[in-house]
Amino acid sequence: QLQASGGGLVQAGGSLRLSCAASGSIAGINDMGWYRQAPGKQRELVASVTNSGSTHYADSVKGRFTISRDNTKKTMYLQMNSLIPEDTAVYYCHAEIWRSVWSLSNYWGQGTLVTVSS
């Protein structure tokens, strides 16, 4: 239902762009967000975007990451610049999806690994 892509290995200072596409029967999408989980750590919110485009960022990524969404394509993006080794984690996308006017559910993507080498 949510397909994340775009992870990989990059050197510190480099950039990556993650994508998350929603599929299936969709009546609407509320908030969308990117989370990450580093080895031995809890999953944390990286950035989120409402269906009207309002954004929120974790302090650790402000000024380096940009979240956006294309509602016509039902896709969310995370542009990550100036990457540092501490950004290494599995990145998960999340969305609140209306399958019908009566059915709102939370969905998670499968995760995509981002590795930043020093």
N, C-alpha and C positions, 0 to 999 in steps of 0.2 A: 504493500500500500504506500510505503515511503521508501524510495530508493536513493541512498546517498552515494556520492561518488566524488572523486577528485583528490583523495589523499595520496600520499607518497612520501618519498625521502627528499629532503631539501637541506641545503646548508644554511647555517645561521645567517640572517640578513635577507634571505630569499623570500619568495612569495608562493602561495598556493591559493587556488580557488575551489571551494567545495560547492557542490550542488546537491539539492534534495528535491526530488520530483514526486508529487503525489499522483496516484493513479486509482482507477476504479470509479465507482459511482460516487460523485461528489456534488453535494448541493451547495457547499460553501466551506471555507476554511477560516477559522478564527486565528488565534495567535500561533506563530511558528517560532521555533527556536533551535539553537545549536547548543549542545552540551558536550562536555568532554570528560574522559576518565583516564587519568594517568595510572600507571602500575602502582598498586598499594594505596591509592587515594580514592576518595568518594567522587561520584559523578558531580560535576558542577556546571552551572549555567554559564555559557560564554556570551551569548547575545540572543536577543529575541526581537521579533517585529510583529506588530499588530496588523490586522487586515487593512487598516488605514495608513500604515507606513510608519507609525511611531516605533522608535527603537530604544533598546536598553542594552548596555554593555557591562560586563564585569570590569572592575577597575584594572585588572591585569592586562586587558586587551584594548582598552580605550586608546584611540589615536593610531592603532595599528590594524585593527580588524574593522571591516564594514559588512553589515548584514543588509540584505535586500531581498525583495521578492517580486515575482512577476505573476500577478493573479491570473492573467489570461493563460499562462503556461502551467499554473499550479506548481510553481517551482520557487525554491528559496536558494539563496546563495550566501556564501561567506567568503569574502575576499580577505585573505590574511597576508599582511605585509610585515616586513621587519621581524621575521620569525626568530625566535630564540629557543634554545634547547628545552626550556621549561614549557614550551607549547606542545611538546611531544605527548601524544595521547591518542586514544581512540575517540573520534568525534561522532556524535550521534545527533541526528535531526529529530525533531518532535513537532507534531502539529495536532491541533484540535480540529477535527473534521466532522462536518455535518454530512452524514450519508443520506439523510432526508430531513425534513423539517422537524421530525420527532426524534432523530437519532444523532447525538453528539458523542464522539468518542476520541480518546487520546491514542495517537499512533507514534511509534518509534521506528526510525530507520535502522538498518542492520549495522551501522557503524563503519567508519572508514578511518584507517590508521594514518596519522600524520607523525612523521619522525623528522626531527630537526637535529642535524649534526653540528657539533661545535668546530 
